[in-house]
């Protein structure tokens, strides 16, 4: 998962980035309204975390502008304003969720994963695709009704595939999604995919030659 974080408080932004990176989430951080306007051009994000109090503009105006332009990326609003009308207005103009400062970053991670799942039509805590089932609530994977134990990175990679089930993920997208894993070697993606295939089925993740990989429905 790759997330755009728009937050001018550098200390808070560093804390969010560190916490999210530990969960396998890549964070691109910017700190101004002006940067945010240009940030979605030719860039691919799973979600946006938006602080309302930017130094050169209002986050609510930015949110309204994006929704008018048809940008449907999930957006979580961060605000120091605990006023009910402000929070309600954010939801009315297009925010998918909000958090009042201060907040527990663990809650931000949980809400972030939830809105991305909803964006991909995964409204509950379980993903089923042929013989594959992922229970998000307890981070368990079953294949053909057998519990498959996956290390953290393999599980995170499988989550990315589940959110794009039936669609090709290019190598460039996978490299962006796994950026910051601190793994040595240019073939780390292939190694994780090899392990997933070996533990479940070779045909589960199909190679699309010259493009990338796709999660396929295995009976």
Secondary structure, DSSP 8 states (H G I E B T S, - for coil): -EEEEE-S-HHHHHHHHHHHHHTT-EEEEE-SHHHHHHHTTT---SEEEEESEETTEEHHHHHHHHHHTT---EEEEEES---HHHHHHHHHTT-SEEEESS--HHHHHHHHHHHHHHHTT--SSEEEETTEEEETTTTEEEETTEEE---HHHHHHHHHHHTTTTS-EEHHHHHHHTTTS---STTHHHHHHHHHHHHS-TTSEEEETTTEEEE----
